[in-house]
Amino acid sequence: MFDKILIANRGEIACRVIKTARRMGIKTVAVYSEADAKARHVRLADEAVLIGPAAARESYLVIDRIIAAAKQTGAQAIHPGYGFLSENEDFCEACEREGIVFIGPPVSAIRAMGSKSEAKKLMEAAGVPLTPGYHGDDQTSELLHRQADAIGYPVLIKAAAGGGGKGMRLVEKAEDFIDLLASCKREAASSFGDDHVLVEKYITRPRHIEIQVFGDSHGNVVYLFERDCSVQRRHQKVLEEAPAPGMTPERRAAMGKAAVDAARAVGYVGAGTVEFIANQDGSFYFMEMNTRLQVEHPVTEMITGLDLVEWQLRVAAGEPLPLAQEQLQIRGHALEARIYAEDPAKGFLPSTGRLIHLAPPAEGLHVRVDTGVEEGDEISPHYDPMIAKLIVWDEGGESSRSRALARMLQALADYRVAGVANNIDFLSRLVACPAFAGADLDTGLIEREKSYLFPEDLALPDEVLQIAALAELLREAALAGKRAQRSADAHSPWHARDGWRMNATAHRTLLFRHGEAEHAVEVAYLPGAWRLALGGEGGERRVVEARGELNPRGLLRVELDGTRMDATVIAAAGRRHVFVRGRAWQLAAVDPLHHSGEGGGAEGGLLAPMPGKVIALVAAEGARVEKGAPLLILEAMKMEHTITAPAAGTVKAFRFAVGDQVGDGAELVEFEAAAAA
């Protein structure tokens, strides 16, 4: 076994590998960019080596620097994690050339499966079922268009070197093909350095089911059952589970055999995943093989009781697989939710910023959190915006899945993040969605259940305002107490925040803004409590008596008219993040003496929603366009974001050229809306 390994990755997967290596007594070396100097994986590793600037292409993707770091520290092997260089045949060859063990498959397997089109040819020869499509070398737009017409719409354009849901476009009608092909090729070239694509029939209501395989250098190959990854947005997975709901033993055996046949066809060694598109009737087709550990591998670990990273290390060290196929068993049901810094209400737009409050649920037998960040860390625009993976498991025979769903809902309710937009509330709705709960799964579930998952009516509950006001009052009282202790006369009545007035009850008004609406909370001071009033002016006046206790971490024990509950209120600058009853609400505390004026953006301009790079100017300066017309394409966090016209009007000028980096809030386009008729 190795004494020391280097992890050529960052974030939660680097932390995950370090955890297993430490348990096995193996020392670890982290690599990091300038942006990651204080990152969690750097803090956890035994050693860490700086490999370059923030941009991945100048650090985590520079093979020579990774190899030099391994040689400098005496690492005997390199674990590539996933993404970055994990499926790069040049990196694998470089490790071999330098006498460093690559903890992954042989270069021949990476090369064979690195091209989707070449992989399809191999799978066809191995007898693995394939989706109808074109996988040829002729990449002219005209021929690809003709092939799509012959296959029949809808079709899926996919980057041959792609992965992770990038470089994919769904084409539903012939007239859209050329534009979507250009977009797909552009993203493929940017993400993978190769714009080669293939075109396949798009399966209506498909399920995405993948089989975990493992091979060793002694000729043994097994499958560790399946994962259902059907719940996706933008072709990227959101929720994964194992085993797949509705999977019969016969179908599992057939898919497992096909996956093992695929692995054997390329002489596979190590951890890999064979991905299939499955019809609702149970038929399935080979999609691709990922020659690395998958993001969602923890659900397989939870149902098998195995550590797949340990298996990787043992196999890479030349040991045989720890178990044979007949020794592997499924126990219970597991789900994984990906916690992202993104705003689902704004098309899942990634969010950046500092994690001013981060409180994950308690880990134990049923709950696991894999993360690469801690409170105070930054979610930067340079890398994937994942905060953590939340994994739950439970068992109970046929009720295992429903128990696991309940565990997930509770764990999401306990997960509290402030400082960046995040998808926790969205995930809670997704898990509770009747279609998901009832295992009515396909890759279009999120779009199909849009009205449930993106409710328009998110009215602010009274108790959220009452809790925010109570926390504000308690915080003021605590600060007054601290100031009194530091003063010359700690017992002076002038330090008190109890609202005492001679022959009267003190009153004041607290103002909060939620969205565009402003809400007033009228406060009357009582002995040891406050009377909080909402509404009025012609509407129903709602009054409660409130008291509570607030600790420095924002944990609040609330009592409203004798009803007790727990909440968390985090104050950050002018924001108040209220967590209660499994929901998160963000309010702005309004100072009535300092109301801001109108505005917030350049008049007539369209602003960048986040830092990124301009990769295409779609419209022309001076052009008249309709509402919703694409104007400019911005690339941020490995994804394309199209800036569209907010109304019919004229594109007056572009403020940036293709290739320019832009900051959050930068004016991108000078736009003049057409006068109303």
N, C-alpha and C positions, 0 to 999 in steps of 0.2 A: 504493500500500500504506500501511497505517496506521503512524504513528510510535509510538503508545502505545495499549495496550488495558487495560481493567480486567477482572478475572476475578471474576464475582459468584458465587463458590463457595469451597470449602475442600478440605482433604485432598488425596488423590492426584490427583484430576482437575485441581485448581488447579496442582499441581506439574507435571503432564503438559503443560498448556497453556503454562506458563512456559517449559518446556524447548524447545518448538518455536518460541515467540516469540523467545526469545533467539538461537536458531540463525538466525532470519530477520532479526535486527537490530531487533526491535520491543521497546520498553520495556514493562514490565508493572506494573500496580497491583493489589495484593491488598487485599481487605477482610477484616476479622476481628472476631470477637466478643471479649468480655472473656476467655472461656475459651480462646481461640485466640491470645492475645497473643504466645506464644512458639512458635507452630506452625511447621512446616517451610515451608508455603507463604508465610508472612509473611517468613521468613528469606530465601527465594529471590527474592522479587519485588524490583523496583527501588524501589518505594514501597509503603506499606501504610497503610490508613485504618481506624480503629476505628469500627464501626457500631452497637454496642449490647451489651447483656448476653448471657449464654450462650445463653438460649433462642432457637432459630431464629426463632420468630415475632416476637421483639423485635430481631432483627439481620439474619440472612441472608434473611429473607422480607419485610423492610420496603423496599418499592420506592423510596420517597422518599429513604431514606438511601443506597441504592446509586447512584441518579441523582446525588445531591448529591456523592458521593465522586468520580464520574466527571467532573463539571463542575469540582470543586475541583482535580483533578490534571491536567486537560486531556486526559483519555482520549478518543479519537475513536470508540471502539467498545467494546462489552461482550460478553465471552464468558460465557455462563451455565453452562457445564459441563453436569452432569446433576443431576436432583433440584432442590430449592429452586424457583427461578423459571424454570427452563429451558423449561418448557412453559406459562408463564403469559402469557395474551394481554394482560392489563393491563400487565404489565412491558414486553412488546414494544411496545405502543402508547405507553407513557411514554417509551421510548427514542426512538421516531420523533418524538414531540412535541417532545423536547428537542434534536433534531438529532444524536442519537448512534446509530451503526450497531449494530443487534442482530445478533450473529453467530449466525444461525439462520434459520429459515424466516419468511416473511411472516406477519403476524398472522392473515390469512384461513386459512392452512393449519393454524396452531395451533388456531384456533377450530373448524375443520372436523373435526380429528382429536381434539380435546380431550374430546369426548363419545363413548364407545364406541358408544352407540346411534345417534347421528347419523352417525358414521363408517360404521357398517354399512349405513345407507341409501345413503350416497354410493357405497360399494363395490358394492352391489347394482346401482346404476345404471351403474357402470363395467364390469360384467361380471366382477367378482372373486368367486371362490367363497366362500360364507358358511356358517358352522355353523348348523344349525337352532336357533331360539331366539326369545325375546321381547325386543324392544328398544324397547317403547313407553313412553309418558309416564305412563300410569296406574300409580301406585306403591303402591296399597293392598295390604296384606298378603294379603287374600283373593284378589284378582285374580292376584297373582304366584304364589300357591299353586296356583290353578287352572291357570295357564299351565304351571307345573312338572309338574303331574299330566298335562297333555295332551302335553307334550314326552316324558315318560317318564324315570324315574330310571335312573342317576344324572344329576343336573344340577349346573351350576356357577353360583353367584350371584357376579356381578362388579360392582364399583363402576364406574359409567359414566365417572367422571372418574379412575379408578384408574391404577396403574402400579407397577412394581417389586415385583409380587407381593402388594401390600397390597389389602385390601378384596375378598378372594376367599374363598369357602367352598364346599366340595364337599358336596353333600347326596345321601346314598345311599338314604334312604327318606323317605316322605311325612311321617311323624310328627316328623321332625327339622327340617322346613323352617322353621317359624316361628321357632324359637330361633336357628337359624343365620342366618336373614335379619336378625333383630334385631342379632346380633353383627356381621354384615357391614356393615349400615347405620351402626352405631355407629363402627366403624373407619373407614369411608369419610368420615363427617362429621368425624372427628378428623383424618384425614390430608389430606383434600382439600377440606373445607368444603362437601361436597355428598354427600348420602346416596342419590342416584339410583342404581339398580342395573339390571342386565339379567340375564336367565336364559337359559342355553344348555345344549344337550345336552352331557353330558360324554363325550368320546371315550375309549373304553377303550384302554389302552396307547398313548396319543398320543405323538408326538415334537413337540418345540418347535423349529421351524426358522425362522430369520429371515433376511431379505435386506437387505443394506446398500445403500441407494440414495443417489444424489447428484444434485442438480439445480443449474443456474445461472440467472442472470437473462436468459440469451440463449435459453432454450427447450430446452436440452440436459438430458437425464436419462439416467443410466446406473445399472446395478446392479453392485456389487463382490462378487458371489457370496454364498454363504450361510454361516451359522454354525449349528451344532447346539447348542442350549441345553437339552437334554432333562433333564439331571441337575439336579434341583431338590429343595429342602426348603422346606416351607411356601410353595410357589409362588415361591420365590426361587432364582435360579440359583447353582449351586455350581461346576460345571465347564462350560466352553464350548470348542468346537473348530471349526476351519475347515480344509478344507471338511467338509461333513456326510458321515459314513461311509455308503457305499452309494448315494450320489447319482449317478444316471445323467446324462449330458449332456442328454438330452431333458427329464427332470424339472427339471433346473437351469434350462434355457431357459424352461420353462413357468412356473416360480415367479418367475424373473427378470422375465419379461414381465408377470405379474400385479402384481408389486411396482412396476414402472415405470408401469403403467396406474394404479395407486393413487396414485402420486406426481403424475402428470400431472393426475389428476382434481381435485386441490386446488391446482394451480399451484405445486408444491413447489420450494423453493430451499434449498440447503445439504445437510447430512448428516441422513439419517433412516433409520429401520429399519422395515420392514414385517414383522410377525410372523405366522406361520402355525402352525396346529395341523395336523400331518400324520398320517395313518393309516399303519399298517404296510404297507398295500398300495400306498402311493405317492400316494393322493389327499390333497388339502390344502384347508384353509379359512382365510380371512382371520380374524385374531384382533384385531389392533389395529396402529396405526402410532405409533411413538414419534418425535416431532418434535424430536429432539435427537441428540447423540452418545451411544452406548451404553457402559455400563461395559465390555463385552466387545469394544470396537472393536479392541484390540491384535491379536487373532488374525487379523482381516482385514488389518491392516497387515503382519503377519509373512508371510502367504501372497502378498500382492501387492507387497510392497516399497515401499508408499506411506505417506505421513504424512497421515492424515485431518484432523488439526488444521490442517496447512498448507493443505489443500484448503478447509477451512472459511474460513480467513482470506482466501484468494485469491478465493473466490466472494463473500464478504461485501464485498470491496473492488471488486466489479464485474467481475472477470476471468472468462473462460469456463473450463469444466472443463479441467484439464490434459490429459486423455486421452479418447478416444472409446471406445465399447464394444468395438470389435474390437481395440483396443490393450491391453485388460486381460487379464491371465493369472494363473492359479493356479500357485504353485510351492511344493511341499512341504506339510507339515501342521503346524498350530499348536494348542496347548492353553493354556487359561488357568484357573488355580485361584485362587479368592478366599480369601486368608488372613484369617480373622476372629478377633477376641478373643471366643470363645464356647466353651461346653462341650458337645460333641456328646453326651456320655454323660448330660447333664441336659437333653435336649430342645433342644440348641443355645442354651441360655440365655446371653445376652451377658455378657461379663466386663469389669470396669473395673479400672484400676490403672496403675501406672507400668511402662514397659518397661525393666526393670532390665538386661536383656541382649537385644540384637537383632543377629543375624548372618545376613543373607540370603546366598544363594549368589552366587558371582562372576558378574557380567554379561558377556556377550559375544555372539557371532554367534547362539548357540543359546538363550541365556537372557536374559530381560529382567525387571526388577522395577520396577513402578510403585507408588510409595508416598507417603504424606503424613506419615509419622512416622519418627523416628530414635530410637536408644537414649536413654533418659532421658525421652522424651515420655510424656504421659498418654493413656490411652484413657478418655475421660470418658463419663458417662451421657447427655450432651446430644446426641450425634450417632451416626451409623452406626458400628458397632464394627469396620470394616474396617481391617486392618493394612496390607495390600498386595495387589496382583495379581501373581501369578507366571505368567509367560508363557514357553513354550518352543516351539522350532521345529526341525524337521529335514526332510531330504528324502532320497529313495532309491526313487523309483518307487512300486511297490505297497507297499513296506515303510515308506513315509514315516510312517504313523501309528504303527506299532510302534516306530520309532526315536524319535518324539516322546514316546511313552509312557515309554520308557526314560529319556529326558532329564528328564521330569517327576518320575519316581521318584527320580532322583539329586538333582535340585534340591530336592525336598521333604526328602530325607535331610540335605541340607546346610543347611536353613533352621532356625535355632535362636532360639527366643523364650522368655524367662522373665519372669515378673512378672504375666502374665495367662493365664487358660486360653485355649487356642487349638485350632484344628481341623487342625493339620498332620498328626498321626498318622492322624486320620480320613481326610483327603485321600489319604494314602499308601495306606491300605487300599482306598479307592474307586478309585484309578487301577489298583491291582493286582487288583481284583475281576474274576473271570473274565467276568462279564456285561459290564462296561464295556470290558475289554480286547478282548472278542470283538465289540464294537459292537452288543450286544443292548440297544438303548436305548429308553427311554420315560420319561415324567415320574414314574413310580412306581418307578424303579429302586432308589432308596435304601430305600424301604419293602419292596420285593420281596426285596432282598438284606440284610435287617436282621441276620440271624444271622451273616453274614460281616462286615458293617461294624461291628457292635457286639458283639464277642465277650465272653462272660461270663467266660471264663477268661483273665485277664491276670496270670498268676502272675509274681512278680518274679524275673527271672533272677539266678543267683548272681553273675554277672560285674558286674551293676549295683551290688550291695552291695559287692563287692570294689573296684570303681572308686570308689564314694563313700567308702569307708574309706581307700583309698590317697590320694585327694585331700585328705581331712581331715588325714591324717598329714603330707603334703607341705606343706599350708598352715600347719600348726602349726610345722613346721621352718623355713619361710620367715619367719614372724612372729618366731620366736625369734632368727633371724639378724639381723633388723632391730633388735630390742630390744638385742641384744648390741652392734651398731655404735653405738647411741646411749648405751651405758653407759660408765662410767669404765674398765672392764676388758673389752674386747671379746673377750678370749681366755679368760675365766673358764669353767671347765667347768660351772658352774651354769647357763649359758645353753643348754647342749646339750640336744637333744631326741632323743638316740640310744638312750634306754632303758638306759644302762649301769648294771649292778649288780655288786657284788663277788661273785664266785663263783656268779653266777646269771644267768638270762635274764629280762628284764622282761616282764611281761604286763599287758594292760589289755583292757577291753571297750568297744567303740563300739556305741551303740544307734541304730537308725533305725526310723522308722515309715512304712509304706506302706499307705494306707487305714486299716483298723482293726487291722492286724497289726503287731506289733513284732518286729524282727529284730536279733539280736546278732551282732557280728563280733568274735571273739577275736583280739587282736593280740599277736604275739611279736616282739620287736625282734631283728634280725639285723644283721651288719655290712653297711651300704649297702642294706638291704632290710628287709622285714617278712614274717612268716608270718601269713597270714590264715586263720582257721578259721570255718566256718559249720556249723550243725546241731549234732548231738550229742544227749545226753539220750535215748537210745533210738533215735534216727534215725541216718542215715548222716552221718558227719563228713567235710566237704569242706574240704581244706586246699590253699592255693596259696602260692607265694612271690611277692611283689609288689615291684616297684620302678617308678619312673617320674620324669618331669619335668613340672612344672606351671608355666605362665606366668601373669602377672597377669590375663590375659583369661579364665582358666579352661581354656585348652587343655591337654590332658593327654596325654602320650606314655606309654602303659601297657605294662608287661611283666608278664604273669601266667604263671608256670611256663615262661618262655622264649618265650611267644607275645606278639607285639607288636600293638598297635592304637592308634588315636587316639580320644579322647573329649573331651567338654567337661563340666566340672562348675562350676556357678555357685552360689555361696553367697549367700543373701539372708536375713538375719535367721535364723530357725530352719529355713529350707528349703534343700534341696540339689537343684538341677535337674541331672539327669544325661542327657547326650545321647550315645548310642552306637549304632552299627549302624543308623542311620536312625530310631531311636526316641527318645522323650523320656520320662523317668521323674521323678516328683517325690517326694522323700522328706522326712521331717521328722527333723532331728537331735535326738535325745532326750538331755536332761541327766538322768542317773539320780538326781541329788540334788534335782531340781526337777520331779518328776512332777506334772502337774496333776490336779485332781480331776475327778469326773464333771460332766457338764452341758455348758454352751456355749450354751444357749438358755433362754428362759423356760419353766419347766415348765408343760405344758398349753397352750402357745402355739404358733402357727404364724408363722414368721418370714419377712420379705421376703427373697427370694433376691438382690435387687439394688435400687439406688435406683429409684424410679418414682413413678407417680401412681395412686391408687385411682380406677377409673372405673366400677365397679359392685359392689354388694353383692348377691350372687345368692341367698344363703340368708337366713333371718330369725333374729334373736336368739331363743334359746330353742328353735329347731327341732331335732328329732332327724333325723339324716342317716345315710346309709350310707357305707361306705368308698368314696372316689373321687368323692363328690358335690361339685360346684363350690360354693365358698363366697364367693369374692371374685375380681375381675378387676383385675389390676395392669397398667398400661401403662408400658413401659420401652423406650427405644431404638426407638421407632416400632412396637413389637410388643406384642400382648396376651399376658399370662401368667395362666393360671387357677390359683388356689390351691385345692386340693382337700382333702377330709377324709382324714386319714391312716388313719382307722379309723371304724367305726360309733360314733356318739356324739352329743353335744349341743353346739350353738353357744352358748356362754355369753355372749359379747359381742364386738363389733367395736371395735377400738382406734382406727380412723380412719373418717372419713366420705368419701363420694364427692367427688373433687376434691382431697383432701389429698395432699401430697407426703410420701413416706416414705423413710427411709434404709435402706441395706443392713443387714439383720439386725434391723430393727424388728419388734416383735411386732404382727402384724396382727389375729389372731383368738385369743380365749380359747376353748379347745376342751377338752371333757371326754370322754375315750373311755369307751365303755360297758364295764361290768364283764364280764369273761370269764364265759361260761355254765358 
